[in-house]
Amino acid sequence: MDIAKKLHNVFSESKLQGDTVIFPDWNITLLPRIETLDAIKDLDKKSVEISFRISDPNFDQELYEYQVGFAEDQDTAIAWHLEVLQSA
């Protein structure tokens, strides 16, 4: 699943550059990643880890956001996360 492309589709003001989502008006760059929770038996098909590395030239270091979602399947868990991000 291409989470960067999905985020770009949610946020029309963003620009997509490879696997990075750039928000020029905010001067913020997101590098999103999706992984499954393989370490927890039987949850790997129903869970998803979404992490973001957030950088801004005004920050002295990158910020790191980490979220875990559970749903009936991974696509639903990802869709829920994107819906939450869009409503924020």
Secondary structure, DSSP 8 states (H G I E B T S, - for coil): --HHHHHHHH-TT-EEETTEEEETTTTEEEEEEEE--TTSTTTTTTEEEEEEEEE-TTSSS-EEEEEEEE-SSHHHHHHHHHHHHHH-
